[in-house]
Each structure stands twice: as structure tokens, then as C-alpha cells.
Amino acid sequence: MELIWNGIKFGIVLAFLVGPVFFALIQTSIDKGFSHGLGVALGVSLSDVLYVVVCFLGLYQFFNSPSFQTYLGYAGGAILILFGVYYAFIKKRQAAVVTEDASGNAHYKSFIKGFIINSLSPMVLVFWLGAVSFASVTYGYQSTREFFWFFFAVLGTVLITDVAKVYLAHRLRKMVTLQWQRVMHVVVGVALIFFGARMIVKMLA
């Protein structure tokens, strides 16, 4: 249960990230309905799963090395801190514009849209690398079982909240003001900085 609870907490932080995916979810659900918005959410989720698998398989062989654990702690902490600084202080405070593809109504196109938008975001792979590092260093997860349940909870939480955003799209659309974006970016940025700093402090202890 601790594995799942830690994953849920981390997933809740990710759920508040405001970027291209957020606006794609809202606009698609408003323009084409709940089922198409759900397709976008599932596409995003598949993209995240693939990124987590790639990061995990690429690092797993090194997890048992003490020197790599130290390196991973500093590198992963730095990644999360930089990501947090970007969201809190650097990211442009302007409404995103998502171009809607009106060429067809097939649900698979909405799925592909979500997958591509998430996959082509330049920092997604770097962020999941930081998340895998965070799970290994901060919580001490090293086995396949521990990583599976942790990221099952993380990705499940993100997917559930994405579906909730789709369902409440009309209400959320009214909330997406410039001031709202500023507040959410700062809150999420500070949270990521905290997670990253916690990793580095643990390495120094």
C-alpha cells in the first residue's frame, strides 16, 4: 500500500501540470465530445507508459551500483529542480492555442493526437527519467515489482485525473484564465523543486 500511496501522491503533482496536453484534452472534448477527449487521454497515457518503460530498462542494470545511486540522486534531483524552475519562473504566461483537426471523426485520430502531442513534447522523456531516479533514490525502489506498482499508481492517477478533466471540460474551460495558469505553474514548479531538493539533500546526508 505504501508503494501505491507514494505513486498516487506523485501522480497528483503531475496531474496539475498545465501544457499542450491539458488544452488538447479540453478542446477535443468540447468540440467532439467525451469519447474523443477520452481517446486523447488514452493516447497520452500510452505515451507516458512507453517513456517510463524506456527509462526503467535503460537504468535498471545500474541501480545496484552505489556510485551510480549517488550520480542518479544528484542528476535526478537536478532534473526535477530545473523542470520546477522552468514551470515556476520561466514558462511563458500565455494561453496555449491548439489547432483542431476537423478532417474526420474517427476516434483513433483522437487517440493518435494525444499520443503524438505528448510524445513530441521535448521534456517528457527527461522528466520521466527524473521520476524514475526519484523513485529509486528517494524511496529506495530497485526491484521490478516496486517500480511496477509505483508507476502503476502514478500513471493510473494521471489517467484518472485526465479523464476527469475531459468530463468537466466545459467548467474547466471557464477556469483557464491567465491568472489561473500563473498560479498553477508556480504551485507545480515549487512542488517539483521540493522533490528534487529532497533527493539531493538525501545524497548529502
Legacy VTK file of the C-alpha trace (Angstrom):
# vtk DataFile Version 3.0
C-alpha trace
ASCII
DATASET POLYDATA
POINTS 205 float
0.000 0.000 0.000
2.904 2.365 0.676
4.128 1.881 -2.889
0.715 2.764 -4.276
0.219 5.711 -1.930
3.600 7.202 -2.869
2.718 6.753 -6.527
-0.638 8.451 -6.075
0.985 11.452 -4.381
3.492 11.851 -7.195
0.745 11.363 -9.785
-1.364 14.119 -8.231
1.517 16.564 -8.705
1.816 15.548 -12.367
-1.932 15.945 -12.835
-1.647 19.693 -12.255
0.920 20.288 -14.991
-0.605 22.732 -17.467
0.696 22.329 -21.004
-0.302 21.350 -24.545
-1.898 18.087 -23.401
-4.205 19.898 -20.976
-5.550 22.174 -23.694
-5.818 19.331 -26.219
-7.939 17.365 -23.731
-10.272 20.288 -23.124
-10.689 21.410 -26.711
-11.187 17.918 -28.101
-13.822 17.025 -25.514
-15.659 20.300 -26.134
-15.503 20.118 -29.925
-16.040 16.378 -30.439
-17.469 15.042 -27.179
-16.388 12.977 -24.192
-15.405 9.847 -26.159
-12.949 11.762 -28.333
-11.486 13.522 -25.300
-11.090 10.104 -23.689
-9.221 8.972 -26.803
-6.736 11.808 -26.357
-6.272 10.888 -22.674
-5.597 7.238 -23.547
-3.085 8.247 -26.214
-1.242 10.420 -23.708
-1.271 7.585 -21.182
0.226 5.102 -23.664
2.972 7.597 -24.497
3.779 8.009 -20.792
3.875 4.237 -20.272
6.338 3.800 -23.133
8.568 6.571 -21.788
8.599 5.053 -18.295
9.494 1.614 -19.707
12.315 3.095 -21.781
13.717 4.986 -18.777
13.408 1.979 -16.474
15.029 -0.510 -18.853
17.808 1.917 -19.649
18.731 2.446 -15.984
17.808 -0.845 -14.308
21.151 -2.565 -14.903
22.935 0.207 -12.984
20.606 0.514 -9.982
22.617 -1.787 -7.707
25.814 0.237 -8.091
26.407 2.581 -5.082
28.323 5.068 -7.231
25.514 5.129 -9.775
22.978 5.630 -6.989
24.875 8.768 -5.937
25.105 10.039 -9.505
21.445 9.232 -10.059
20.445 11.158 -6.959
22.241 14.338 -7.986
21.264 14.103 -11.669
17.633 13.221 -10.990
17.320 15.929 -8.352
18.808 18.499 -10.706
16.397 17.479 -13.483
13.362 17.913 -11.263
14.626 21.232 -9.893
15.277 22.582 -13.404
11.858 21.403 -14.501
10.324 23.113 -11.461
12.217 26.358 -12.088
11.022 26.290 -15.687
7.369 25.951 -14.663
7.536 28.395 -11.769
9.637 31.180 -13.237
10.395 30.746 -16.948
7.422 29.236 -18.767
5.562 31.835 -20.835
2.373 33.031 -19.184
0.104 32.947 -22.205
-2.853 30.883 -23.254
-1.957 27.949 -25.454
-3.630 27.545 -28.806
-4.348 24.042 -30.010
-5.261 23.542 -33.643
-8.152 21.157 -34.055
-8.073 18.572 -36.835
-11.540 18.581 -38.353
-10.754 16.148 -41.173
-12.623 13.259 -39.606
-14.487 11.966 -36.572
-12.772 8.599 -36.135
-11.859 8.012 -32.518
-8.474 6.584 -33.404
-7.435 10.021 -34.658
-8.079 11.478 -31.214
-6.010 8.665 -29.692
-3.135 9.338 -32.103
-3.432 13.066 -31.447
-2.917 12.582 -27.699
-0.054 10.154 -28.272
1.782 12.487 -30.659
1.283 15.676 -28.618
2.734 14.019 -25.535
5.488 12.103 -27.327
6.791 15.145 -29.179
6.993 17.334 -26.076
10.779 17.753 -25.724
10.949 17.460 -21.934
8.701 14.411 -21.414
11.490 11.826 -21.656
13.777 13.929 -19.462
11.015 14.344 -16.900
10.264 10.610 -16.693
13.981 9.954 -16.330
13.891 12.246 -13.315
10.806 10.457 -11.993
12.469 7.031 -12.264
15.516 8.456 -10.493
13.282 9.932 -7.786
11.592 6.576 -7.149
14.923 4.785 -6.899
16.814 7.270 -4.750
14.145 8.825 -2.525
12.020 5.731 -1.877
14.743 3.117 -2.427
12.791 1.235 -5.087
15.030 -1.099 -7.095
13.070 -4.250 -7.883
10.827 -4.659 -10.897
7.842 -5.251 -8.614
8.386 -1.998 -6.707
8.762 0.052 -9.863
5.729 -1.614 -11.431
3.351 -0.782 -8.572
4.759 2.701 -8.022
4.389 3.742 -11.654
1.110 1.838 -11.988
-0.216 4.180 -9.289
1.455 7.252 -10.835
0.184 6.636 -14.362
-3.210 5.449 -13.142
-3.647 8.645 -11.114
-2.657 10.811 -14.079
-5.059 8.956 -16.394
-7.963 9.225 -13.939
-7.417 12.949 -13.499
-7.153 13.402 -17.283
-10.495 11.660 -17.720
-11.948 13.941 -15.022
-10.653 16.971 -16.940
-12.359 15.687 -20.075
-15.630 15.103 -18.221
-15.563 18.557 -16.672
-14.216 20.279 -19.786
-16.907 22.927 -20.011
-16.336 24.022 -16.430
-12.579 23.813 -16.685
-12.620 25.930 -19.835
-14.080 28.798 -17.828
-11.331 28.411 -15.221
-8.446 28.600 -17.681
-7.564 32.270 -17.252
-4.117 33.833 -17.423
-4.051 34.306 -13.644
-5.089 30.677 -13.086
-2.265 29.457 -15.300
0.247 31.573 -13.396
-0.836 30.195 -10.033
-0.810 26.565 -11.193
2.588 26.874 -12.869
4.116 28.321 -9.695
2.490 25.698 -7.430
3.623 22.785 -9.603
7.067 24.314 -10.094
7.622 24.731 -6.361
6.473 21.141 -5.755
8.944 19.781 -8.318
11.749 21.883 -6.836
10.899 20.387 -3.433
11.045 16.823 -4.802
14.391 17.494 -6.496
15.915 19.214 -3.464
14.787 16.327 -1.283
16.750 13.915 -3.484
19.932 15.990 -3.345
19.695 16.506 0.425
19.338 12.748 0.878
22.549 12.249 -1.111
24.391 14.783 1.079
23.158 13.256 4.341
LINES 1 206
205 0 1 2 3 4 5 6 7 8 9 10 11 12 13 14 15 16 17 18 19 20 21 22 23 24 25 26 27 28 29 30 31 32 33 34 35 36 37 38 39 40 41 42 43 44 45 46 47 48 49 50 51 52 53 54 55 56 57 58 59 60 61 62 63 64 65 66 67 68 69 70 71 72 73 74 75 76 77 78 79 80 81 82 83 84 85 86 87 88 89 90 91 92 93 94 95 96 97 98 99 100 101 102 103 104 105 106 107 108 109 110 111 112 113 114 115 116 117 118 119 120 121 122 123 124 125 126 127 128 129 130 131 132 133 134 135 136 137 138 139 140 141 142 143 144 145 146 147 148 149 150 151 152 153 154 155 156 157 158 159 160 161 162 163 164 165 166 167 168 169 170 171 172 173 174 175 176 177 178 179 180 181 182 183 184 185 186 187 188 189 190 191 192 193 194 195 196 197 198 199 200 201 202 203 204
